[in-house]
Amino acid sequence: MTSASHFSRRIEQSAPALLISSVTDMRNLIIILGHWIVHAYGIISLTGFKELWYLSLVPAPAMFYILTAQFTDPVKIHSD
């Protein structure tokens, strides 16, 4: 939820714009890395260092938002 709320505040919601602003803006980069650290801590606390491959899922929420943001534009929603 924290990644989604962070990304949703960006004006430009295209995947390239979200990726570029995430890497070039130091504030955004620190916030995303903070989210990833908390996510990794949660995974480690649940698995107890037994299944370390789960750590590869740490960036998944951010990547999911970036890849699917183009499909959630409220202007494109038509109410019948």
CNS distance restraints for C-alpha pairs under 8 A (distance, minus, plus):
assign (resid   1 and name CA) (resid   5 and name CA) 6.14 0.50 0.50
assign (resid   2 and name CA) (resid   6 and name CA) 6.09 0.50 0.50
assign (resid   2 and name CA) (resid  35 and name CA) 7.20 0.50 0.50
assign (resid   3 and name CA) (resid   7 and name CA) 6.12 0.50 0.50
assign (resid   3 and name CA) (resid  32 and name CA) 7.12 0.50 0.50
assign (resid   3 and name CA) (resid  35 and name CA) 6.84 0.50 0.50
assign (resid   3 and name CA) (resid  61 and name CA) 6.95 0.50 0.50
assign (resid   3 and name CA) (resid  62 and name CA) 5.97 0.50 0.50
assign (resid   3 and name CA) (resid  65 and name CA) 7.92 0.50 0.50
assign (resid   4 and name CA) (resid   8 and name CA) 5.87 0.50 0.50
assign (resid   4 and name CA) (resid  61 and name CA) 7.95 0.50 0.50
assign (resid   4 and name CA) (resid  62 and name CA) 7.37 0.50 0.50
assign (resid   4 and name CA) (resid  65 and name CA) 6.46 0.50 0.50
assign (resid   5 and name CA) (resid   9 and name CA) 6.69 0.50 0.50
assign (resid   6 and name CA) (resid  10 and name CA) 7.67 0.50 0.50
assign (resid   7 and name CA) (resid  18 and name CA) 7.42 0.50 0.50
assign (resid   7 and name CA) (resid  65 and name CA) 7.69 0.50 0.50
assign (resid   8 and name CA) (resid  13 and name CA) 7.64 0.50 0.50
assign (resid  10 and name CA) (resid  18 and name CA) 7.61 0.50 0.50
assign (resid  12 and name CA) (resid  17 and name CA) 6.27 0.50 0.50
assign (resid  12 and name CA) (resid  18 and name CA) 7.17 0.50 0.50
assign (resid  13 and name CA) (resid  17 and name CA) 6.72 0.50 0.50
assign (resid  13 and name CA) (resid  18 and name CA) 6.30 0.50 0.50
assign (resid  13 and name CA) (resid  66 and name CA) 7.98 0.50 0.50
assign (resid  13 and name CA) (resid  69 and name CA) 6.16 0.50 0.50
assign (resid  13 and name CA) (resid  70 and name CA) 6.60 0.50 0.50
assign (resid  14 and name CA) (resid  18 and name CA) 6.20 0.50 0.50
assign (resid  14 and name CA) (resid  66 and name CA) 7.61 0.50 0.50
assign (resid  14 and name CA) (resid  69 and name CA) 6.84 0.50 0.50
assign (resid  14 and name CA) (resid  70 and name CA) 5.96 0.50 0.50
assign (resid  15 and name CA) (resid  19 and name CA) 6.15 0.50 0.50
assign (resid  15 and name CA) (resid  66 and name CA) 5.27 0.50 0.50
assign (resid  15 and name CA) (resid  67 and name CA) 6.03 0.50 0.50
assign (resid  15 and name CA) (resid  69 and name CA) 7.18 0.50 0.50
assign (resid  15 and name CA) (resid  70 and name CA) 7.28 0.50 0.50
assign (resid  16 and name CA) (resid  20 and name CA) 6.05 0.50 0.50
assign (resid  17 and name CA) (resid  21 and name CA) 6.01 0.50 0.50
assign (resid  18 and name CA) (resid  22 and name CA) 5.99 0.50 0.50
assign (resid  18 and name CA) (resid  66 and name CA) 6.52 0.50 0.50
assign (resid  19 and name CA) (resid  23 and name CA) 6.37 0.50 0.50
assign (resid  19 and name CA) (resid  66 and name CA) 7.40 0.50 0.50
assign (resid  20 and name CA) (resid  24 and name CA) 5.91 0.50 0.50
assign (resid  21 and name CA) (resid  25 and name CA) 5.54 0.50 0.50
assign (resid  21 and name CA) (resid  28 and name CA) 7.10 0.50 0.50
assign (resid  22 and name CA) (resid  26 and name CA) 7.94 0.50 0.50
assign (resid  22 and name CA) (resid  28 and name CA) 5.25 0.50 0.50
assign (resid  22 and name CA) (resid  29 and name CA) 5.40 0.50 0.50
assign (resid  22 and name CA) (resid  32 and name CA) 7.57 0.50 0.50
assign (resid  23 and name CA) (resid  28 and name CA) 7.34 0.50 0.50
assign (resid  23 and name CA) (resid  29 and name CA) 5.76 0.50 0.50
assign (resid  24 and name CA) (resid  29 and name CA) 7.50 0.50 0.50
assign (resid  25 and name CA) (resid  29 and name CA) 6.26 0.50 0.50
assign (resid  26 and name CA) (resid  30 and name CA) 6.17 0.50 0.50
assign (resid  27 and name CA) (resid  31 and name CA) 6.27 0.50 0.50
assign (resid  28 and name CA) (resid  32 and name CA) 6.14 0.50 0.50
assign (resid  29 and name CA) (resid  33 and name CA) 6.07 0.50 0.50
assign (resid  30 and name CA) (resid  34 and name CA) 6.03 0.50 0.50
assign (resid  31 and name CA) (resid  35 and name CA) 6.31 0.50 0.50
assign (resid  32 and name CA) (resid  36 and name CA) 6.23 0.50 0.50
assign (resid  33 and name CA) (resid  37 and name CA) 6.14 0.50 0.50
assign (resid  34 and name CA) (resid  38 and name CA) 6.33 0.50 0.50
assign (resid  35 and name CA) (resid  39 and name CA) 6.12 0.50 0.50
assign (resid  36 and name CA) (resid  40 and name CA) 5.98 0.50 0.50
assign (resid  36 and name CA) (resid  58 and name CA) 5.84 0.50 0.50
assign (resid  36 and name CA) (resid  59 and name CA) 6.48 0.50 0.50
assign (resid  37 and name CA) (resid  41 and name CA) 6.10 0.50 0.50
assign (resid  38 and name CA) (resid  42 and name CA) 6.27 0.50 0.50
assign (resid  39 and name CA) (resid  43 and name CA) 6.33 0.50 0.50
assign (resid  39 and name CA) (resid  58 and name CA) 6.02 0.50 0.50
assign (resid  40 and name CA) (resid  44 and name CA) 6.08 0.50 0.50
assign (resid  40 and name CA) (resid  55 and name CA) 6.18 0.50 0.50
assign (resid  40 and name CA) (resid  58 and name CA) 5.90 0.50 0.50
assign (resid  41 and name CA) (resid  45 and name CA) 6.01 0.50 0.50
assign (resid  42 and name CA) (resid  46 and name CA) 6.24 0.50 0.50
assign (resid  43 and name CA) (resid  47 and name CA) 6.15 0.50 0.50
assign (resid  43 and name CA) (resid  54 and name CA) 6.95 0.50 0.50
assign (resid  43 and name CA) (resid  55 and name CA) 6.88 0.50 0.50
assign (resid  44 and name CA) (resid  48 and name CA) 5.40 0.50 0.50
assign (resid  44 and name CA) (resid  49 and name CA) 5.75 0.50 0.50
assign (resid  44 and name CA) (resid  52 and name CA) 7.69 0.50 0.50
assign (resid  44 and name CA) (resid  55 and name CA) 7.83 0.50 0.50
assign (resid  45 and name CA) (resid  49 and name CA) 7.82 0.50 0.50
assign (resid  47 and name CA) (resid  51 and name CA) 5.95 0.50 0.50
assign (resid  47 and name CA) (resid  52 and name CA) 7.86 0.50 0.50
assign (resid  53 and name CA) (resid  57 and name CA) 7.95 0.50 0.50
assign (resid  54 and name CA) (resid  58 and name CA) 7.62 0.50 0.50
assign (resid  59 and name CA) (resid  63 and name CA) 6.17 0.50 0.50
assign (resid  60 and name CA) (resid  64 and name CA) 5.88 0.50 0.50
assign (resid  61 and name CA) (resid  65 and name CA) 6.25 0.50 0.50
assign (resid  62 and name CA) (resid  66 and name CA) 6.22 0.50 0.50
assign (resid  63 and name CA) (resid  67 and name CA) 6.01 0.50 0.50
assign (resid  64 and name CA) (resid  68 and name CA) 6.05 0.50 0.50
assign (resid  65 and name CA) (resid  69 and name CA) 5.62 0.50 0.50
assign (resid  68 and name CA) (resid  72 and name CA) 7.11 0.50 0.50
assign (resid  69 and name CA) (resid  73 and name CA) 7.24 0.50 0.50
assign (resid  72 and name CA) (resid  76 and name CA) 7.96 0.50 0.50
assign (resid  73 and name CA) (resid  77 and name CA) 7.20 0.50 0.50
